[in-house]
């Protein structure tokens, strides 16, 4: 989808959309405005954010397609503008229309530049599709809308859109990584897809299995040892502060590119969904792309622990004891509780290499989180109240909503092992909490840490405001907003 901003639209435009508050129709197109007044009641159009009313206006022996899109009855917000842009893209993407003009010329909005930027962002993200493997799409199912021209946004519209364009690029990268099947995206090919981020100024380091073994990362490698695919630790470092030596914010992502459960194998039904068990690492990669793309004035390092969890003659067995990089030993009770085994070594490694003061990990960690929250919020665990509040606020602003869960000694005792320092699972009750307690044991004293269990959020069975069915890109916008608020402000 191409987006551009202009003072006036092309003379041959045939499809125009007008964002409106309530049912106050602009006078830019008198014929359309006259029809709109009579049509609004018939179509039950009241200008609610994201609602759309279609009209066809006779012109020069033909017809112009005019759409009125609601941006809310009260004071419009960026979120409402995104809903409007999204609604227009969803309505026209496969309609046969190839070009849309969104006209803000007659709008009474105070900040037309911001409105134009968020309308564009909403349209671009809602129109994202991944048809790479679909060779037999019918003509009516193929996307046709290729360009959106937004007029009347003023001279600042393009500048207002620039950071959102970088965010869109990051979201698109995450969605691509999450959408690809596991025979295409595995640890080494995930790394290859991210190599291009070096063009944005991101410093890339990759550790293979030999380097991780030398570092003592026995926990992470225990997950990978049943697979023919080699594990990778992908390190993405962006420093936009202009200062060297300051501790970075550390983002750590679970990157299980396919999760069979290992020897504790999952049921066959639905196992194909486990291609997106690398959604946390995908979000970290996308967030790093967004931050570097908009030249964020922050020092951030992203760590992606990339493994494939497979059953084989070399796979870790239930009951095995492995030694983590921290030196703590783990009795592996269930090989399907593998994400925490990856995260703990990645967290230890980043602490030893970068000495961060704040760590946020993102992981599709537990099915228990989906039971608790469904697909409406990601779960938040934190050892610091201020950090938790910052992330909750960023979730509210960005739309990537979070809900905080407790931690405590009573839960921690549930993962004590009789033969090792800990077990990798506790009892069924409180499964998401004991998973977080496990990770917490690897966070150094004095380091602020938050764990985001996003199992229910990276893939959607139905369209949302900014996504169609499939990969959502959850976490990218959350982290971008968190960095803006807590590390750039």
N, C-alpha and C positions, 0 to 999 in steps of 0.2 A: 504494500500500500504506500503510495507516494502522497505526501502532504506538502502543500505550499501555502504561503500567505501572500495576499495581494490587496491592492487598494480597490480594484474593480474586477468583476468576473469577466470571462470571455463572452464575446457577443453571441456565440452560437450555443450558449448553455441551454440545456433542456431540463435539468433537474436542479432545483434550488430548495434549500431547507432554511427555515427561520426559527431560531431559538426564541421561545416566548415564556414570559412569566404569567401564569394564570391563563386567561383568555384574552389578553391584550394583544391583538394582532398588529404587526407593523404596517405602515402605509407605503412602504417601499414598492410593493406590488399591489396596487389598488384592486385589481380584478380578483386576485387571490384573497385579499383581506375581506372583500365583500362576500365571497363564497364561504370563507372560513367562519364568519359569524353565524351563518345559517347552518353550517355543517357541524359545528362543535357540539351542539346538543344532540344531534343525530348520532354522532360517533362517541358520545360521552367523553369528550375531550375537555379536561379542566386544567391542563398545563402542568400536571404532576411530573416530577423529574423522570425522564425516560419514556414518557408517553408520546406517541406519534400519531398525527392526523394527516392523511393523504388527500390531496386534491389534484384534479387535472384541469388546467385552465386553458381555454381555447386561445391560440395565438397564431396569426399569419397562416391560417388554413391548417394548422396542426394543433399540438397541445404541449403545454409545459407541465411537468410533474412538480408540484409544490408540496413540500412537507413542512408542517409545523411541529416542532419538538419541544416538549415541556422541559423547563429548567427549574421547576418548583414554584409554588405559590408564594412562599416567603422569600427572604433574601437569598438569592442563589449562591451556591458554594462551589468550590472546585469539584467536589464529589458529584454534585448535581450536573455540572457541565460534562463531566466524564460519563455519567449515565446517559446524557443526551447524545453525545458523540457515539457511544456504544450502541444505543438504540438505532441510530441512523445507519451505522455499519451493518448491524444485524438485519435490518429491514432491506437493505439494498445490495448486500454482498453478492448474492447469486441471482439478482433480479433481472439481469440483462443490462442494467445501467453501468456505464463505464466511468462516469465522472459526476461528481457531486460538488455543488457550490453551497457552502454554508455562509449565509449573509447576516452579519452583525451590524451593518451600516446604520440601520434605524433603531438599533437597540439602545435602551436607556441604562444599560449596565455601567457601573462606575469604572470597572477595570476590564475593558474589552480585551486587552492583550492577554491577561490571565485566562479569561473565558475562552478565547480562541485557542490558547495552548492546551487547555484541559479538554476542550472539545476534540481537538486533534488526537490527543493521547488516548482518550476513550475509544475513538474510532479505530485507531491503529491497533490497539491491544485486542479489541473485540473481533477484528477481522483476521487475527493471526490464525493460520491453519497450517497443518503439516500433511500435505497430500503426496509426499514423495513416493509412497508405495501404492498409490491408488491409480491404477492404469486404465480403469474402465468407468470413470465417472461420466454420467450422462451430461449432456450440454447444459441442462437446467440445474445440475448440481455443482457445476464448476463456478468458482468465483469470477465475477466480471468487473466489479468495482475496483478500479485501479488507481484513481486519483481523487483527492479531496482538496478543493481550493477554498480557503477561508478568507473572506473579504470583510473589511470594516473593523479588523482587530487593532489597527493602528501600527505605528512604526515599531512598537516594542513586542509584537506578537512572536516574531521569529526568535528573539532573544529569550522570551519567556518559555518558549517550547524547547530550547536547546537542552536544558537538564532533563526534561521529560523524555526527549528523544534518546538520551543516554540511558535513562531508566528503561525505556522500551527495548533498547538493544540488550540490556542485561536480562530482562524478563524473557525475551525471545530466546536467548542462549539457554536459559534454564529450562524453558518449555521444550526446546529441541532435545536437550540432553535427556530429559525425563521421558519424552515421547518415544525416542528411538528404542528399538528392541534390543535385547541383551546380546544377540549375536553381532550387533553393530556397535553398541556402546558397552565396553568392558574396560577394566582399569587402564590399559595402555591406550585404547582409542579415546577414552574420556580425556586423558592427558593431551592427546593429539588435537582434539577439538578445541582445547583451551590454549594451545600454543600461540594462536593469533592474538591473544590478549597482550602479548609483549609489544605489539604495535601501539597500544594505548599507554605504554610506559610501565607496565606491570613487570616486576622481576619474577621470573619463573625458576623454580628449583624442583627437581624430581628425584625422589629416592626409590630405588628398586628394592627387590627382596634382599639382595646381598647387603646393601647399606642399612636396611632396617634390621636385619639379623645382627649386624655388627653393633648397632645401637642398642640391642637388647629388646626389641619390640616383639616379644614372644606372644603377647596377647593378640595383637593385630594379625600376626602371621599364622596363628592357630586357626583363624577363620578361613584364610586363603589356602591352606595346605591341601585341601581336598580338590582344588580346581587346577586345571591345566593353564588357566590364565594367571599371570604373575600379578601380585599386588603392587600398588604404587602409592606413594605419598606425594601428593601434589601440593606445592607451596606457592602461593600467589601473594606477592608483597607490593603494595602501593603506598608510597609515602609522598603525600602532597603538601607536607608542612614546610618543606625546604630545610628541615633540621634533621641531622643524623644523631643516632644514639638515644633518642627518646623511645620509651617502651610503646609498642603498637597495641591497638585493640586487636585481639585475636578472635577470629571466627573459625570454628571447627565444624566440618560437615561429615556426616556419615555417608559413605559412598559404596554401599553394597549394590553393585551393578546388576546382580541377580541373586535372589535369596530363595534357595530350595528348602532352607531349614537345616541343611547338612544331614548328618545321620539322624537327627530328630526331625525327619522330613515332614514338610507340610502336606496337608490334603491336596489332592490334584486339582479339585475345583477352585478356580480363581488364582491358581499359582502364577498364571501369566501376568497378573498384576504386579508381581514382584520385580519386574523390570524397573519400577519406579522407587525401589527401596534405596536408591541413591539420591532421593529428592533433597536431602540435607546438603550433600556435596554439590548438587546442581544449583541450589539456592546460593551457596557460598560463591561458586564460580560466577553466577549471574550478578550477585551483589558487588563483587570485585570489579566486574566489567562496568557496571553502572557508576560506581565511585570513580574509577579511573576515567571513564568516558566524560564525566562532568567535571573532572579535575578537582575532586573533593579535597579540601584542605585538612586532611586527616592522615594519620599513619595507621594503616590497617594491614594485617597479614591474614590470609585465608588458607586454611589447611584442609585438604580433602583426603580422607583415608579411604582408598579405593581397593575393594576386594570383591571376589565372587565367592559365594558360599555354596559349595557343591558336595554331594556325598560321593565318596570313592574309597578305595583301599588305603589311601593316605590321609583321609579326613580325620579331624579331631573327633574322639569318641566321648559320649556322655560319661562323666567320671574322671576324665583326664584332668591333670593339674598343669597349668601353664604359668610361666613367670612373666609378668609385665615389665615394661621398661622402667617403671618406678621401683622394681624389686619386689613388689607385693605379689603374692601368689593367688591364683584363682582356680577354684574347682569348677569345671565346666559341667554343670548339671544338665543343661539343655543347649544344644548347638544352634538352636533357632533363636537364642538370645544373644546374637552375635554382634549387633550394632554397638553395644556398650563395650565389647572387647576391642573393637576398632577405635572407638572414641577415647578410651582411657590411655592408650599408647600415643595417639595423636596429641592429646592434651599434655601428656608428660613431655613429649618431644618439643612442642612449641614453648613450653615453660622453660625448658633447658636452653633452647636456642635463642629465644626472643625476650624472655622475662616480662611478659605482659602483666599489666595491672588488672585488666578486665578480659574475661573470656566468655564468649557466647557460643554454645554449640547448638547445631540444628540437626535433627535426626527424625526420620520416620521410624520411631523406636518401638512403640508398643501398640498392639491391637487394643489393649485396655484403654488407651487414650481415645480411641474411636468410640468405644462403649460409653465412656464418660462424657465426651463432648460432641459426639457426632462429627459433622463436617462443618461446624460453625466457628470453632475457635481452635487455635493451637494451644497446647498446654505449656505453662511456664513454671519453672522451678528456679529458685535463686537463693544464694546464701547472703544476699545483701538487699535490703529493702529499697534503697535508693535506685539500684540497678533495676530491680523489678518494676518500680514505678516508671522509670524511664522507658522500659520496653513496653509496658502496658500503654503508656501515652503514645508511643510511636505506633503501636498496633491500632489504636483508635484513629489516629490521624491518617495512617496509610490505608486503612481498610483491612489489613492483615491482622485480624483480631486475636488476642491472647486471653487466657484465663489462668490465674495463678493457683497452684496447688501447694500443699504443705510439705515440709521436710521435718525430720525429727529423729531422735535417738531410738524411739520405739520401732520405727520403720527400719532403721539402720541395722538393728539386731537381727532382723529377719533374713539378712543375707550373710550372717556369720556361718562359716564352714567348720565342721569338726576336724578336718585334716589340712586345711589351707587358710590363708588370711580371710578369704571370702568365697561365697558361691556367686555364680553369675545370674542366678534367679532366686527369688523368694517364693512364698506361697502365692496362690492365685489372687487373693484379695490384695488390693493396693499395688497391682503389678507395675503401673507407671511410676508410682512413688518409689518403690524399691529399686527400679531401674535408675532413677535419678540419684538415689542414695549411693548406688554403686559408683556412678561417675564422680560424685562429690568426693569420694575417697582418694581421688587422684589429683585434686585441686590443691595447690600449695597454700599454706597459711598466708593470709593477707591478700590473696587474689580474689577479686570480685568475679563471681561466676554465675551464669544463667544457662539453663538447659531448656531448649524448646523442643518439645515432642510434637512434631507436625504430621504425624501419621495420617490424620484424617483430612489433611489440607492440600496435599500436593497434586491430587488427582480428583477430578470431579465427574460425577455421573450425569450431570445436567449443566446447561450453560449458566454462567454467572454474569455479573455486570461487565467484567473486563475479560471474560474468557468464554470459549465454547466448551463443549464436553472435552474432557481430557486433562492435559497438564495445565495447571493454574499459574505456575511461577511463584507460588506462595513463599514468602520469606525475603524475596529480593527487595520489595518496596518497604517492608518492615525494617530491614537492616539499613537501607538507604536513609530512611527517616530517622532512625535511631542515631546514626552517625551525624546527621545534620544537627539534631537537637543536643546531643550529649558530647560531641567531639569537635564540632565546628562552630557552635554557637558562642 
